[in-house]
């Protein structure tokens, strides 16, 4: 995968997953059978109460203390926007376009929220502080470098979700700080109920999520991609991470007989076309069962790759289960 695509996936999902390189030879044997990654136990639908608190410690061991419930929150990662939406709040400023999705605020309301200049990778500290935030939420591995510039002026919370349970944990933490505990409990309940229902009707079809901007693209894998982590519970999903430089060859993809293919088109700016359309002329691509049977689904990368919160994951489940029927 090119350096450019690796960079944009960091923008999209914080971690570069094992890449799917068109035409490369297989580097290791496929996992046998259709069982794929272990789905784990059935998801519980019960939700523990959330207690308001001025101090929280998240699953990564990061402790955040707020003198008063945060009201002015600047989001440097879409998970933050998702959490605020679930809590009935909006960010003071953001660098994500997630809220423009109709399941969130929609384009008109989202367009009124100030945008942090500098983009996802290099948001400007002075611009962030100009909004006088009580709390700034960003990705640890991308925005941690901002911490010294923000220290003393605001509270910076570095998050790093890798599973849907991580995302739920962060929502509960933010709810405790803001005092919006009932909203968080309701959001968690909705996601758990939806996931449990999908597990109860688990599809026997093999699914695959790919991402990219051109003929070099990657495979989203559980533990490295929050949305992909849902798929072993609702379908056959025999894809495991191989590290930053790992790869899945086209031959391996063909060997898995993919029934439904979900495509996240990523771009550096203005869209220059869908990834699936760019791959349509590749004769190997056309041999994938999902392609032959018109079961290629272009999805919203803002939700699927970047959202990672309970509302985004609910949308992923709705769209995935519909396509997997």
C-alpha positions in Angstrom: 0.0 0.0 0.0 1.3 3.5 -0.9 2.4 5.9 1.8 -0.4 8.2 0.8 -3.1 5.5 1.4 -1.5 4.5 4.7 -1.7 8.1 5.8 -5.3 8.6 4.9 -6.3 5.4 6.7 -4.6 6.8 9.8 -6.9 9.8 9.2 -9.8 7.5 8.9 -9.3 4.9 11.5 -6.1 5.7 13.5 -4.3 2.4 12.7 -3.3 1.1 9.3 -4.7 -2.4 8.8 -3.2 -5.2 6.8 -3.4 -4.2 3.2 -4.9 -5.9 0.2 -2.5 -5.5 -2.7 -3.9 -6.3 -6.1 -1.8 -8.9 -8.0 0.6 -9.7 -5.2 1.3 -13.4 -4.4 0.0 -15.0 -1.2 2.2 -14.4 1.8 0.6 -17.0 4.0 -2.0 -19.7 3.9 -5.7 -18.6 4.3 -7.4 -19.6 7.5 -9.3 -22.8 6.7 -13.1 -23.0 6.8 -15.7 -20.2 7.0 -15.7 -19.7 10.7 -13.2 -17.0 10.5 -12.3 -14.8 13.5 -13.8 -16.0 16.8 -17.1 -14.2 17.4 -16.9 -14.5 21.2 -19.8 -14.8 23.6 -23.3 -13.4 22.8 -23.5 -9.7 23.5 -25.4 -8.9 26.8 -28.1 -6.3 26.5 -28.1 -5.2 30.2 -26.5 -1.8 30.8 -24.8 -0.9 34.1 -25.8 2.5 35.5 -23.4 5.4 34.8 -22.6 7.6 37.8 -21.7 11.2 37.3 -18.2 12.1 38.4 -15.7 14.9 38.1 -12.9 12.4 37.6 -12.8 9.3 35.3 -10.1 6.8 34.4 -10.6 5.2 31.0 -9.7 1.7 29.8 -6.3 2.9 28.7 -5.5 4.2 32.2 -5.9 7.9 31.3 -7.3 9.9 34.1 -9.3 13.1 33.4 -10.5 15.5 36.0 -13.0 18.3 35.2 -13.7 21.1 37.8 -17.2 21.4 36.3 -19.1 19.4 33.7 -17.6 20.2 30.3 -19.8 22.2 28.0 -17.4 23.5 25.4 -15.8 20.5 23.8 -13.6 20.6 20.7 -13.5 17.4 18.7 -10.3 16.3 16.8 -11.7 12.8 16.1 -15.1 11.7 14.9 -15.6 9.5 17.9 -15.9 12.7 19.9 -18.7 14.0 17.6 -20.5 10.7 17.8 -20.4 10.7 21.6 -21.6 14.2 21.9 -24.5 13.5 19.5 -25.5 10.6 21.7 -25.4 12.8 24.8 -27.5 15.5 23.1 -24.6 17.9 22.8 -22.7 19.5 19.8 -19.0 20.3 19.6 -17.8 23.9 20.0 -15.6 23.1 17.0 -14.6 20.0 15.1 -12.5 18.7 12.2 -14.8 15.9 11.2 -17.7 15.9 8.8 -19.5 13.1 10.5 -22.3 15.3 11.9 -23.4 16.2 8.3 -24.7 12.7 8.0 -28.6 12.7 8.1 -28.5 10.4 11.1 -26.7 13.0 13.1 -27.3 16.8 12.5 -27.6 16.9 8.7 -25.5 19.2 6.5 -27.3 22.5 7.3 -26.9 22.3 11.1 -23.5 20.6 10.9 -22.3 23.4 8.6 -22.8 26.0 11.4 -20.2 24.3 13.6 -16.7 25.9 13.3 -14.0 23.8 11.7 -10.6 23.4 13.3 -8.0 24.4 10.7 -5.0 22.2 9.9 -7.0 19.0 9.1 -7.0 15.8 11.0 -3.3 15.2 11.1 -2.2 18.8 12.1 -4.9 20.7 13.9 -3.7 24.2 15.0 -3.4 24.5 18.7 -4.0 28.3 18.7 -7.2 27.8 16.7 -8.3 25.1 19.2 -7.7 27.4 22.2 -9.5 30.3 20.5 -12.7 28.4 21.1 -12.0 28.4 24.9 -12.8 24.7 25.3 -13.4 23.0 28.6 -12.3 19.7 27.0 -10.4 18.7 23.8 -10.8 15.1 22.6 -8.3 13.6 20.1 -6.6 10.4 19.1 -3.6 9.5 21.3 -1.3 8.4 18.5 -2.2 11.4 16.2 -2.9 14.3 18.5 -0.9 13.4 21.6 1.8 15.8 20.3 -0.7 18.7 21.0 -0.8 18.0 24.7 2.1 20.4 25.7 0.6 23.3 23.7 -2.8 22.8 25.4 -1.6 22.1 28.9 -2.7 24.7 31.4 -5.3 26.2 29.1 -7.7 23.3 28.7 -8.0 19.6 29.4 -6.8 17.2 26.6 -8.2 13.7 26.5 -6.4 11.2 24.2 -8.6 8.3 23.2 -7.6 5.2 21.2 -10.5 2.8 20.5 -9.9 -0.5 18.9 -13.2 -2.4 19.7 -16.9 -1.4 20.1 -16.5 -2.1 23.8 -13.8 0.6 23.9 -16.2 3.0 22.2 -18.9 2.3 24.7 -16.4 2.8 27.6 -15.4 6.2 26.3 -19.1 7.2 26.0 -19.7 6.2 29.6 -16.7 8.1 30.7 -17.8 11.3 28.9 -21.3 10.9 30.2 -19.9 10.7 33.8 -18.0 13.9 33.2 -20.9 15.8 31.6 -23.6 14.4 33.9 -25.5 13.1 30.9 -25.7 9.6 32.3 -29.2 8.6 31.2 -28.4 9.5 27.6 -25.3 7.3 27.6 -27.2 4.4 29.1 -29.9 4.7 26.4 -27.3 4.8 23.6 -25.4 1.8 24.9 -28.7 -0.1 25.3 -29.6 0.7 21.7 -26.3 -0.6 20.4 -26.2 -3.7 22.5 -29.8 -4.6 21.6 -29.1 -4.1 17.9 -25.9 -6.2 18.0 -27.6 -9.0 20.0 -30.4 -9.1 17.5 -28.0 -9.3 14.6 -26.0 -12.1 16.4 -29.3 -14.0 16.8 -29.7 -13.9 13.0 -26.0 -14.4 12.1 -25.5 -14.6 8.4 -23.7 -17.6 6.9 -22.3 -15.4 4.1 -18.7 -14.3 4.0 -18.2 -10.6 4.3 -15.2 -8.3 3.6 -14.6 -4.6 4.2 -12.0 -2.9 2.1 -10.8 0.7 2.1 -8.6 2.9 -0.1 -8.5 5.5 -2.8 -7.1 3.6 -5.8 -6.0 0.1 -6.9 -3.9 -0.3 -3.8 -6.3 -0.8 -0.9 -6.5 -2.5 2.5 -8.6 -5.0 4.4 -10.3 -3.8 7.6 -9.7 -6.3 10.4 -11.1 -6.8 13.9 -9.0 -5.3 16.7 -7.6 -2.8 14.2 -10.9 -1.4 13.0 -13.9 -0.9 15.3 -16.5 -1.5 12.6 -14.8 -4.7 11.4 -14.8 -6.0 14.9 -18.6 -6.3 14.7 -18.5 -8.6 11.7 -17.4 -11.9 13.2 -20.6 -11.7 15.3 -22.9 -11.2 12.4 -21.3 -13.1 9.5 -18.3 -15.1 8.4 -15.3 -12.7 8.6 -12.1 -14.7 8.1 -9.7 -11.7 8.1 -7.1 -11.1 10.8 -4.6 -8.2 11.1 -1.1 -8.8 9.8 0.5 -5.6 11.2 1.1 -2.3 9.5 3.0 -3.8 6.5 1.0 -7.1 6.3 -1.0 -7.8 3.1 -3.8 -9.9 1.7 -3.2 -10.9 -1.9 -6.0 -11.0 -4.4 -5.5 -14.8 -4.6 -6.3 -15.1 -0.9 -9.4 -12.9 -1.3 -10.6 -15.1 -4.2 -10.0 -18.2 -2.1 -12.4 -17.0 0.6 -15.4 -16.8 -1.7 -16.5 -13.4 -0.5 -20.3 -13.1 -0.7 -20.8 -9.4 0.3 -18.1 -6.8 -0.2 -18.3 -3.4 1.7 -16.2 -0.6 0.2 -15.0 2.5 2.0 -13.7 5.1 -0.5 -11.2 7.4 1.1 -10.0 10.7 -0.5 -7.5 13.5 0.3 -9.9 16.2 -0.7 -12.6 16.4 -3.4 -13.9 13.0 -4.4 -12.4 11.6 -7.6 -14.7 8.6 -7.8 -15.7 5.5 -6.0 -13.0 2.8 -5.2 -15.2 0.0 -6.6 -15.6 1.8 -9.9 -11.8 2.2 -10.2 -11.3 -1.5 -9.7 -14.1 -2.5 -12.1 -11.7 -3.0 -15.1 -9.4 -5.4 -13.1 -10.2 -8.9 -14.4 -9.2 -10.5 -11.1 -11.6 -8.2 -9.2 -14.4 -9.3 -11.4 -13.9 -12.9 -10.4 -14.9 -12.2 -6.7 -18.3 -13.7 -6.1 -19.6 -10.5 -4.5 -18.6 -8.6 -7.6 -20.2 -11.1 -10.0 -23.4 -11.2 -8.0 -23.7 -7.4 -7.7 -23.2 -7.5 -3.9 -20.6 -4.7 -3.7 -21.8 -2.0 -1.3 -20.2 1.4 -1.3 -20.6 2.7 2.3 -20.1 6.1 3.9 -16.5 6.2 5.1 -17.3 9.0 7.6 -19.5 6.6 9.5 -17.9 3.2 8.8 -14.2 4.2 9.0 -14.2 7.3 11.2 -17.3 7.4 13.4 -16.5 4.4 15.7 -19.1 5.6 18.3 -22.4 3.9 19.3 -24.5 5.8 16.8 -22.1 5.2 13.9 -21.8 1.5 14.8 -25.6 1.2 14.9 -25.7 2.5 11.3 -23.0 0.0 10.3 -25.1 -2.8 11.8 -28.3 -1.7 10.0 -26.5 -1.4 6.7 -24.5 -4.6 7.1 -27.3 -6.8 8.2 -29.5 -5.6 5.3 -26.8 -6.5 2.8 -26.0 -9.8 4.4 -29.6 -11.2 4.3 
